[in-house]
Amino acid sequence: MNPSKNVILQHQEILHKIRRIAYQIYECNVEEEEIILAGIDENGFKLAKKLKQNLEKISDLKPILCKVKVDKKQPLNDVITSLTREDYQNKSIVLVDDVLNSGSTLIYGIKHFLDVPLKQFKTAVLVNRNHKKYPVKADFKGISLSTSLHEHVEIDLSGKHYEAYLI
């Protein structure tokens, strides 16, 4: 039996949420010259790229992309980033992921960045599911969604048409 997919966000809604999150990030960093957008590998990084494009349109901020690889099955393994620690030291960072579910991916990503002094650290997600096991919150979120633990949120940011599904 195939699980049914319920569309929770359509293409235009996702674009609107991304634009709104970009404005919120800009408002919190209006005094900064540059900002690090650290996207969790795969969809978080795709979302960070979209936020970068929006920030470049709406502000004078220089957003710098950083790819963050967290082993979701073994989160105690080293977190790998495309930037060196010196590249983000004393900078404002936004850690970006597509869905905040239990919080484990974000908390291990946060832990990595806290090894160096930072100006500011925030988190951004497109969908916040409110099933946290860890004391981590999304500072910027597109939508909060009450779901059961048996449901799954899938976000498709590939291609030219984006959608978010509840499965």
N, C-alpha and C positions, 0 to 999 in steps of 0.2 A: 504494500500500500504506500503510495506517495503522499508525503505530508503536504497539506495545502499551504500555499503561499498567500499571505495577505499583505498587500502593498500598504506600508505605513507612511512612506514619503515618496512622492513622485519627483521627476526630474526638476521641474521648476521650484518645487518646495525645497529640495536639497540645495539648489543654487541660492535661494533666498536665505536659508539657514547659514550657509557658508558665508555669504555677504554680511549677514548680521553678526556672526562670530568675528569676522575680520574687523568690523567697526568697533566691537567691544575690545578686541585686542589693541587696536589703535588708541582707543580712549584710555586704556591702562598704561600705554607706553608713549604717550604724546610727547614726552620730553626726551625720548631716546632717539638716537640716530640710526641704530640698527637693532634688530631683534633676531634671536635664534628660534626658528620653528623646527622643533625636533619631532619628527613623525615616526611613530612605531611602524616598523617594516610592514610592507604591503599596504593595506587600506589607510592606516594612519599616516603613512608617508604620502600617499595620493591626496589625502585630505589636506596635509600640510602644503603641498604644491598648489592646490586650489586657493588656500588661504593666502599664500605668498602672492599669487596673481591678483587677488582682490586687494591686498594691502598696498601693492605697487600702484594700483589704480586710484585708491582713495587717500593715499598719504605720501609723505616724503620719507617714511621709514625705509630702511634698507633691510628687507627680510633675508635671512641666510638659512638655507635648508640644511638639516642634519638628519641623516637616516639612522634610526635606532633599532638595533636587533636584540630582542629579548626572546630567549628560548621559553616559549609558553609552557612546554611540558616539563622543563627543568629550569625554573626561573632563577635558581641560585647560581647557574652558570654565568660566566662573565657577560655583561652587556657590552655590545660592540656599537660604536658610533662612527659615522663618517667624518666627524670633526675631532680634532685633538682637544684635550682638556684646556690647553692654552687658548684655543679658538673661542671657547665659550666662557672662560673665566671672567668674572665681573661683568657679565652681560645679563640681559633680560631674556629668559627662556620660556617658551610655551611648549609643553609636551603634548603632542596631538595623537589621538587614536580615534578610530571610527566608533567603537561601542565601549562603554564602561559597563561591565557586568559585575564581576566579583571584585575588581580592583587590583588583582594580582599583577597584571601586566603593567599598569600605571605605577604601582607602588615600587616595583623593582626598577622600572625606568627612572622614577624619582630618586631612588636610593643612589643610583649611579651618578646622577648630576650633583648630588649634595656633597660629593667628595671634594669639590672646589668652591671657592667663594663666588656667589652670584649676586647680581643686583636685585633680581626678582625672579620668582618661579611660579608659573601658572600652568593649568592643564585645560585642554579643550577636547571635547568629544562631540560627535554628531548626534549620537543616541546615548542617553543615560538610562540604564535599566533598573537602577535602585536595588541591586542584589549584592551589595558590598559585603565582603568578608574582611576588608581592610579599611582603616580610617583614611580614605582618600576620596576627594570630591572633584567634580569637574567645575572649574571656575567659569568656563564658557561652554555652553551646551546648546545644541540645536533643538532637541526635544527630550523631555523626560517621559519615560514609558513604563507603565506598570504592566509587568508580564509575570507569568508563572515560571518557575524554575525549569519546567519541561519545554518551554518555548525557546526558540532561537531567533536572534536578529541577524539578518544577512544584509550587507550593504554592497551594492554593485556600483563602483566608481570607475569601472573600466569602460572604454568606448566613449561614445558621445551622448549616451542616454543613461542617467543615473537613476537608481531606485533603491529603496530600503524595504525589506520584507520581514514579516514576522512569520516564522515557520513553526 
